[in-house]
């Protein structure tokens, strides 16, 4: 799957795309735009698509924001070499040898200097902040003066999976475009396009698990998500008496350094199933059509073992434990074991 800055294709967000084009052509484009929605649905792709459209002069399509992918503008944006485009995201932490957990003030301070420069191509200067909710308070505050006194022909594009985590003073100064998850048929079509080697039945199952996110479908496919999903369901089906050997085998596998993608996919799958248990315990039925028969059986079984408030509280604790494990670089095996033991305890 192409990176957002390289991807010339966007499906499922025609309404937002059309409105952005209308504003641009009417010269009423706001100086700050917030694109929000679930991970992997095309928010960053739309941000780069809008940037290419604004930079392009003669390579635009007749509708939407598409630009000829062979044009000079498209090639410069794809390579990260367009002088009027700056991308801000979490930077690499050499001390921990991984990406930082947040966007820090040193990352966002460069924006003011960037906007003070004259456009290299006599047009827009555009900054894309990808993962905007990951800005810490100092980083977000560094942007407030720019938002209050925006530069002429300067555009800030915020891409956020969780806009509620943005400072209200930042959020209130943006034109908000909330993007919806993709229809399952669109996810399936894109999955078959990007991973044509996956059999039809497996592609359909992955599209269902992805919950409207092509990015998540790709991640699950690459991490062996269906096998992990079945393993997790098999362990949960044993509650309240989980078979220890099988659980430890899964935890040992996922905690290995070379299993990063599988670990991430497993955490998301477990939390997704727990969210459906909460819904089932509360009498919800909206997601039942997306479940496999095995998942439906597990959820119905566990949903009757405790009330929805207890299930929701337990899931929140598991979410925090996994977050602390990442933030403090704790033992992943212990985090996995603790999550399943917490389910087992509540199911008694």
KOLVEX-707590 format. One record per residue (C-alpha): residue in three letters; x, y, z. Coordinates in steps of 0.25 Angstrom, whole numbers, plus 5000, padded with zeros to 4 digits. Example, Ala and Ser with C-alpha at 12.3 -4.5 7.8 and 13.67 -1.06 7.14 Angstrom:
BEGIN
residuo:ALA | east:5049 | north:4982 | up:5031
residuo:SER | east:5055 | north:4996 | up:5029
***
This chain:
BEGIN
residuo:UNK | east:5000 | north:5000 | up:5000
residuo:UNK | east:5005 | north:5014 | up:4996
residuo:UNK | east:5009 | north:5024 | up:5007
residuo:UNK | east:4999 | north:5035 | up:5007
residuo:UNK | east:5008 | north:5045 | up:5001
residuo:UNK | east:5010 | north:5036 | up:4989
residuo:UNK | east:4995 | north:5031 | up:4988
residuo:UNK | east:4988 | north:5037 | up:4976
residuo:UNK | east:4975 | north:5029 | up:4979
residuo:UNK | east:4964 | north:5032 | up:4989
residuo:UNK | east:4951 | north:5025 | up:4991
residuo:UNK | east:4939 | north:5028 | up:5000
residuo:UNK | east:4941 | north:5042 | up:5003
residuo:UNK | east:4935 | north:5049 | up:4991
residuo:UNK | east:4927 | north:5058 | up:4999
residuo:UNK | east:4938 | north:5064 | up:5007
residuo:UNK | east:4947 | north:5065 | up:4995
residuo:UNK | east:4936 | north:5072 | up:4987
residuo:UNK | east:4934 | north:5082 | up:4998
residuo:UNK | east:4949 | north:5085 | up:4999
residuo:UNK | east:4950 | north:5087 | up:4984
residuo:UNK | east:4938 | north:5097 | up:4984
residuo:UNK | east:4944 | north:5105 | up:4995
residuo:UNK | east:4958 | north:5105 | up:4988
residuo:UNK | east:4951 | north:5110 | up:4975
residuo:UNK | east:4943 | north:5120 | up:4982
residuo:UNK | east:4956 | north:5125 | up:4989
residuo:UNK | east:4949 | north:5123 | up:5003
residuo:UNK | east:4958 | north:5112 | up:5008
residuo:UNK | east:4960 | north:5113 | up:5023
residuo:UNK | east:4974 | north:5115 | up:5028
residuo:UNK | east:4973 | north:5103 | up:5037
residuo:UNK | east:4966 | north:5090 | up:5034
residuo:UNK | east:4964 | north:5078 | up:5043
residuo:UNK | east:4962 | north:5064 | up:5036
residuo:UNK | east:4958 | north:5054 | up:5047
residuo:UNK | east:4953 | north:5040 | up:5047
residuo:UNK | east:4958 | north:5026 | up:5050
residuo:UNK | east:4972 | north:5021 | up:5046
residuo:UNK | east:4974 | north:5016 | up:5032
residuo:UNK | east:4962 | north:5022 | up:5025
residuo:UNK | east:4969 | north:5032 | up:5017
residuo:UNK | east:4971 | north:5045 | up:5025
residuo:UNK | east:4985 | north:5047 | up:5022
residuo:UNK | east:4983 | north:5043 | up:5007
residuo:UNK | east:4973 | north:5054 | up:5006
residuo:UNK | east:4982 | north:5064 | up:5013
residuo:UNK | east:4993 | north:5061 | up:5003
residuo:UNK | east:4983 | north:5061 | up:4991
residuo:UNK | east:4978 | north:5075 | up:4995
residuo:UNK | east:4992 | north:5080 | up:4996
residuo:UNK | east:4995 | north:5074 | up:4982
residuo:UNK | east:4982 | north:5081 | up:4977
residuo:UNK | east:4986 | north:5095 | up:4982
residuo:UNK | east:5000 | north:5094 | up:4977
residuo:UNK | east:4996 | north:5089 | up:4963
residuo:UNK | east:4992 | north:5099 | up:4952
residuo:UNK | east:4990 | north:5091 | up:4940
residuo:UNK | east:4989 | north:5076 | up:4944
residuo:UNK | east:4976 | north:5076 | up:4952
residuo:UNK | east:4964 | north:5067 | up:4948
residuo:UNK | east:4951 | north:5073 | up:4945
residuo:UNK | east:4945 | north:5068 | up:4958
residuo:UNK | east:4950 | north:5065 | up:4972
residuo:UNK | east:4964 | north:5068 | up:4976
residuo:UNK | east:4971 | north:5058 | up:4967
residuo:UNK | east:4984 | north:5063 | up:4960
residuo:UNK | east:4992 | north:5055 | up:4949
residuo:UNK | east:5001 | north:5046 | up:4957
residuo:UNK | east:5012 | north:5048 | up:4946
residuo:UNK | east:5012 | north:5063 | up:4948
residuo:UNK | east:5024 | north:5070 | up:4954
residuo:UNK | east:5015 | north:5074 | up:4966
residuo:UNK | east:5011 | north:5060 | up:4969
residuo:UNK | east:5025 | north:5054 | up:4968
residuo:UNK | east:5031 | north:5065 | up:4977
residuo:UNK | east:5020 | north:5063 | up:4988
residuo:UNK | east:5022 | north:5048 | up:4987
residuo:UNK | east:5037 | north:5049 | up:4989
residuo:UNK | east:5036 | north:5059 | up:5000
residuo:UNK | east:5043 | north:5069 | up:4992
residuo:UNK | east:5033 | north:5080 | up:4990
residuo:UNK | east:5039 | north:5093 | up:4996
residuo:UNK | east:5025 | north:5099 | up:5000
residuo:UNK | east:5021 | north:5086 | up:5007
residuo:UNK | east:5025 | north:5083 | up:5022
residuo:UNK | east:5020 | north:5070 | up:5029
residuo:UNK | east:5020 | north:5069 | up:5044
residuo:UNK | east:5019 | north:5056 | up:5051
residuo:UNK | east:5025 | north:5048 | up:5063
residuo:UNK | east:5040 | north:5049 | up:5061
residuo:UNK | east:5050 | north:5037 | up:5064
residuo:UNK | east:5056 | north:5037 | up:5078
residuo:UNK | east:5070 | north:5032 | up:5077
residuo:UNK | east:5071 | north:5030 | up:5092
residuo:UNK | east:5060 | north:5020 | up:5092
residuo:UNK | east:5062 | north:5016 | up:5077
residuo:UNK | east:5048 | north:5017 | up:5073
residuo:UNK | east:5038 | north:5028 | up:5070
residuo:UNK | east:5034 | north:5037 | up:5081
residuo:UNK | east:5021 | north:5036 | up:5088
residuo:UNK | east:5017 | north:5050 | up:5085
residuo:UNK | east:5020 | north:5062 | up:5076
residuo:UNK | east:5029 | north:5071 | up:5084
residuo:UNK | east:5030 | north:5087 | up:5083
residuo:UNK | east:5043 | north:5086 | up:5075
residuo:UNK | east:5035 | north:5079 | up:5064
residuo:UNK | east:5025 | north:5090 | up:5063
residuo:UNK | east:5034 | north:5102 | up:5065
residuo:UNK | east:5039 | north:5100 | up:5051
residuo:UNK | east:5025 | north:5104 | up:5045
residuo:UNK | east:5026 | north:5118 | up:5049
residuo:UNK | east:5039 | north:5119 | up:5041
residuo:UNK | east:5034 | north:5112 | up:5030
residuo:UNK | east:5022 | north:5121 | up:5028
residuo:UNK | east:5031 | north:5133 | up:5029
residuo:UNK | east:5038 | north:5129 | up:5016
residuo:UNK | east:5033 | north:5133 | up:5002
residuo:UNK | east:5027 | north:5122 | up:4994
residuo:UNK | east:5037 | north:5115 | up:4985
residuo:UNK | east:5026 | north:5114 | up:4974
residuo:UNK | east:5018 | north:5127 | up:4976
residuo:UNK | east:5006 | north:5120 | up:4982
residuo:UNK | east:5002 | north:5113 | up:4995
residuo:UNK | east:5011 | north:5109 | up:5007
residuo:UNK | east:5005 | north:5097 | up:5014
residuo:UNK | east:5008 | north:5089 | up:5027
residuo:UNK | east:5002 | north:5076 | up:5029
residuo:UNK | east:5002 | north:5071 | up:5044
residuo:UNK | east:5000 | north:5056 | up:5043
residuo:UNK | east:4995 | north:5050 | up:5057
residuo:UNK | east:4991 | north:5064 | up:5062
residuo:UNK | east:4986 | north:5058 | up:5075
residuo:UNK | east:5000 | north:5054 | up:5078
residuo:UNK | east:5004 | north:5068 | up:5080
residuo:UNK | east:5008 | north:5071 | up:5095
residuo:UNK | east:5003 | north:5084 | up:5101
residuo:UNK | east:5015 | north:5092 | up:5098
residuo:UNK | east:5015 | north:5087 | up:5084
residuo:UNK | east:5001 | north:5091 | up:5082
residuo:UNK | east:5002 | north:5104 | up:5089
residuo:UNK | east:5014 | north:5108 | up:5079
residuo:UNK | east:5003 | north:5108 | up:5068
residuo:UNK | east:4993 | north:5117 | up:5074
residuo:UNK | east:5000 | north:5130 | up:5070
residuo:UNK | east:5000 | north:5125 | up:5055
residuo:UNK | east:4985 | north:5120 | up:5057
residuo:UNK | east:4981 | north:5134 | up:5062
residuo:UNK | east:4989 | north:5142 | up:5051
residuo:UNK | east:4990 | north:5132 | up:5039
residuo:UNK | east:4999 | north:5136 | up:5028
residuo:UNK | east:4994 | north:5139 | up:5014
residuo:UNK | east:4993 | north:5127 | up:5005
residuo:UNK | east:4997 | north:5118 | up:5017
residuo:UNK | east:4990 | north:5106 | up:5021
residuo:UNK | east:4990 | north:5097 | up:5033
residuo:UNK | east:4985 | north:5083 | up:5031
residuo:UNK | east:4983 | north:5075 | up:5044
residuo:UNK | east:4981 | north:5060 | up:5042
residuo:UNK | east:4975 | north:5054 | up:5055
residuo:UNK | east:4970 | north:5040 | up:5059
residuo:UNK | east:4965 | north:5046 | up:5072
residuo:UNK | east:4961 | north:5061 | up:5071
residuo:UNK | east:4956 | north:5061 | up:5086
residuo:UNK | east:4970 | north:5061 | up:5090
residuo:UNK | east:4974 | north:5074 | up:5083
residuo:UNK | east:4974 | north:5086 | up:5091
residuo:UNK | east:4960 | north:5093 | up:5090
residuo:UNK | east:4968 | north:5106 | up:5086
residuo:UNK | east:4974 | north:5099 | up:5074
residuo:UNK | east:4961 | north:5091 | up:5070
residuo:UNK | east:4952 | north:5103 | up:5071
residuo:UNK | east:4961 | north:5111 | up:5060
residuo:UNK | east:4960 | north:5100 | up:5050
residuo:UNK | east:4949 | north:5096 | up:5040
residuo:UNK | east:4946 | north:5082 | up:5044
residuo:UNK | east:4944 | north:5071 | up:5033
residuo:UNK | east:4940 | north:5058 | up:5041
residuo:UNK | east:4942 | north:5046 | up:5031
residuo:UNK | east:4934 | north:5034 | up:5032
residuo:UNK | east:4939 | north:5019 | up:5032
residuo:UNK | east:4939 | north:5013 | up:5019
residuo:UNK | east:4928 | north:5003 | up:5014
residuo:UNK | east:4932 | north:4989 | up:5016
residuo:UNK | east:4931 | north:4987 | up:5000
residuo:UNK | east:4941 | north:4998 | up:4998
residuo:UNK | east:4951 | north:4992 | up:5008
residuo:UNK | east:4949 | north:4979 | up:5001
residuo:UNK | east:4952 | north:4985 | up:4988
residuo:UNK | east:4964 | north:4992 | up:4992
residuo:UNK | east:4969 | north:4980 | up:5000
residuo:UNK | east:4968 | north:4972 | up:4987
residuo:UNK | east:4975 | north:4983 | up:4980
residuo:UNK | east:4987 | north:4984 | up:4989
residuo:UNK | east:4988 | north:4969 | up:4994
residuo:UNK | east:4982 | north:4961 | up:4982
residuo:UNK | east:4989 | north:4948 | up:4987
residuo:UNK | east:4979 | north:4947 | up:4998
residuo:UNK | east:4968 | north:4937 | up:4996
residuo:UNK | east:4954 | north:4943 | up:4994
residuo:UNK | east:4948 | north:4937 | up:5007
residuo:UNK | east:4960 | north:4942 | up:5015
residuo:UNK | east:4959 | north:4956 | up:5009
residuo:UNK | east:4945 | north:4957 | up:5013
residuo:UNK | east:4948 | north:4953 | up:5027
residuo:UNK | east:4959 | north:4963 | up:5028
residuo:UNK | east:4950 | north:4974 | up:5022
residuo:UNK | east:4940 | north:4971 | up:5033
residuo:UNK | east:4950 | north:4971 | up:5044
residuo:UNK | east:4956 | north:4984 | up:5039
residuo:UNK | east:4943 | north:4992 | up:5043
residuo:UNK | east:4944 | north:5001 | up:5031
residuo:UNK | east:4959 | north:5004 | up:5031
residuo:UNK | east:4967 | north:4999 | up:5019
residuo:UNK | east:4979 | north:5003 | up:5027
residuo:UNK | east:4975 | north:4993 | up:5038
residuo:UNK | east:4972 | north:4982 | up:5027
residuo:UNK | east:4986 | north:4983 | up:5021
residuo:UNK | east:4992 | north:4983 | up:5035
residuo:UNK | east:4984 | north:4971 | up:5039
residuo:UNK | east:4987 | north:4964 | up:5026
residuo:UNK | east:5002 | north:4966 | up:5028
residuo:UNK | east:5002 | north:4962 | up:5042
residuo:UNK | east:4995 | north:4949 | up:5040
residuo:UNK | east:4983 | north:4955 | up:5047
residuo:UNK | east:4973 | north:4944 | up:5044
residuo:UNK | east:4981 | north:4933 | up:5051
residuo:UNK | east:4983 | north:4943 | up:5062
residuo:UNK | east:4968 | north:4946 | up:5063
residuo:UNK | east:4965 | north:4931 | up:5064
residuo:UNK | east:4975 | north:4929 | up:5074
residuo:UNK | east:4970 | north:4940 | up:5083
residuo:UNK | east:4955 | north:4935 | up:5081
residuo:UNK | east:4960 | north:4921 | up:5085
residuo:UNK | east:4966 | north:4926 | up:5098
residuo:UNK | east:4954 | north:4935 | up:5101
residuo:UNK | east:4945 | north:4923 | up:5099
residuo:UNK | east:4951 | north:4915 | up:5110
residuo:UNK | east:4948 | north:4926 | up:5121
residuo:UNK | east:4946 | north:4925 | up:5132
residuo:UNK | east:4956 | north:4914 | up:5132
residuo:UNK | east:4967 | north:4918 | up:5122
residuo:UNK | east:4977 | north:4907 | up:5118
residuo:UNK | east:4990 | north:4913 | up:5123
residuo:UNK | east:4999 | north:4906 | up:5113
residuo:UNK | east:4992 | north:4912 | up:5101
residuo:UNK | east:4992 | north:4926 | up:5106
residuo:UNK | east:5006 | north:4925 | up:5110
residuo:UNK | east:5010 | north:4920 | up:5096
residuo:UNK | east:5003 | north:4932 | up:5090
residuo:UNK | east:5009 | north:4942 | up:5100
residuo:UNK | east:5023 | north:4937 | up:5097
residuo:UNK | east:5021 | north:4938 | up:5082
residuo:UNK | east:5015 | north:4952 | up:5083
residuo:UNK | east:5026 | north:4957 | up:5092
residuo:UNK | east:5038 | north:4954 | up:5083
residuo:UNK | east:5045 | north:4966 | up:5077
residuo:UNK | east:5042 | north:4961 | up:5063
residuo:UNK | east:5027 | north:4961 | up:5065
residuo:UNK | east:5024 | north:4976 | up:5066
residuo:UNK | east:5013 | north:4976 | up:5056
residuo:UNK | east:5006 | north:4963 | up:5061
residuo:UNK | east:5007 | north:4969 | up:5075
residuo:UNK | east:5000 | north:4982 | up:5071
residuo:UNK | east:4990 | north:4974 | up:5063
residuo:UNK | east:4986 | north:4965 | up:5075
residuo:UNK | east:4985 | north:4976 | up:5084
residuo:UNK | east:4975 | north:4983 | up:5075
residuo:UNK | east:4967 | north:4970 | up:5072
residuo:UNK | east:4966 | north:4967 | up:5087
residuo:UNK | east:4961 | north:4981 | up:5090
residuo:UNK | east:4951 | north:4981 | up:5078
residuo:UNK | east:4945 | north:4968 | up:5084
residuo:UNK | east:4945 | north:4973 | up:5098
residuo:UNK | east:4937 | north:4986 | up:5092
residuo:UNK | east:4927 | north:4976 | up:5086
residuo:UNK | east:4926 | north:4969 | up:5099
residuo:UNK | east:4922 | north:4982 | up:5106
residuo:UNK | east:4912 | north:4985 | up:5095
residuo:UNK | east:4906 | north:4971 | up:5096
residuo:UNK | east:4905 | north:4972 | up:5112
residuo:UNK | east:4898 | north:4985 | up:5110
residuo:UNK | east:4888 | north:4978 | up:5100
residuo:UNK | east:4894 | north:4985 | up:5088
residuo:UNK | east:4892 | north:4977 | up:5074
residuo:UNK | east:4898 | north:4987 | up:5064
residuo:UNK | east:4910 | north:4980 | up:5061
residuo:UNK | east:4905 | north:4965 | up:5061
residuo:UNK | east:4905 | north:4964 | up:5046
residuo:UNK | east:4920 | north:4967 | up:5045
residuo:UNK | east:4924 | north:4956 | up:5055
residuo:UNK | east:4928 | north:4942 | up:5051
residuo:UNK | east:4919 | north:4931 | up:5057
residuo:UNK | east:4931 | north:4927 | up:5067
residuo:UNK | east:4932 | north:4942 | up:5071
residuo:UNK | east:4917 | north:4943 | up:5073
residuo:UNK | east:4917 | north:4931 | up:5082
residuo:UNK | east:4929 | north:4936 | up:5091
residuo:UNK | east:4923 | north:4949 | up:5092
residuo:UNK | east:4909 | north:4944 | up:5096
residuo:UNK | east:4915 | north:4935 | up:5106
residuo:UNK | east:4924 | north:4945 | up:5113
residuo:UNK | east:4914 | north:4956 | up:5112
residuo:UNK | east:4905 | north:4949 | up:5122
residuo:UNK | east:4916 | north:4947 | up:5132
residuo:UNK | east:4916 | north:4961 | up:5137
residuo:UNK | east:4909 | north:4974 | up:5135
residuo:UNK | east:4913 | north:4984 | up:5124
residuo:UNK | east:4919 | north:4994 | up:5135
residuo:UNK | east:4929 | north:4984 | up:5140
residuo:UNK | east:4932 | north:4980 | up:5126
residuo:UNK | east:4935 | north:4994 | up:5122
residuo:UNK | east:4943 | north:4997 | up:5134
residuo:UNK | east:4951 | north:4985 | up:5132
residuo:UNK | east:4954 | north:4988 | up:5117
residuo:UNK | east:4958 | north:5002 | up:5121
residuo:UNK | east:4968 | north:4996 | up:5131
residuo:UNK | east:4973 | north:4987 | up:5120
residuo:UNK | east:4975 | north:4999 | up:5110
residuo:UNK | east:4983 | north:5007 | up:5121
residuo:UNK | east:4992 | north:4995 | up:5124
residuo:UNK | east:4995 | north:4993 | up:5109
residuo:UNK | east:4998 | north:5008 | up:5108
residuo:UNK | east:5007 | north:5008 | up:5120
residuo:UNK | east:5014 | north:4996 | up:5115
residuo:UNK | east:5017 | north:5004 | up:5102
residuo:UNK | east:5021 | north:5017 | up:5109
residuo:UNK | east:5030 | north:5011 | up:5120
residuo:UNK | east:5035 | north:5000 | up:5111
residuo:UNK | east:5030 | north:4989 | up:5120
residuo:UNK | east:5029 | north:4974 | up:5118
residuo:UNK | east:5019 | north:4971 | up:5107
residuo:UNK | east:5017 | north:4957 | up:5111
residuo:UNK | east:5012 | north:4961 | up:5125
residuo:UNK | east:5003 | north:4971 | up:5118
residuo:UNK | east:4997 | north:4960 | up:5110
residuo:UNK | east:4995 | north:4951 | up:5121
residuo:UNK | east:4989 | north:4961 | up:5130
residuo:UNK | east:4979 | north:4965 | up:5120
residuo:UNK | east:4974 | north:4950 | up:5118
residuo:UNK | east:4975 | north:4948 | up:5133
residuo:UNK | east:4966 | north:4960 | up:5135
residuo:UNK | east:4956 | north:4955 | up:5126
residuo:UNK | east:4956 | north:4941 | up:5133
residuo:UNK | east:4955 | north:4948 | up:5147
residuo:UNK | east:4942 | north:4956 | up:5142
residuo:UNK | east:4936 | north:4943 | up:5135
residuo:UNK | east:4936 | north:4935 | up:5148
***
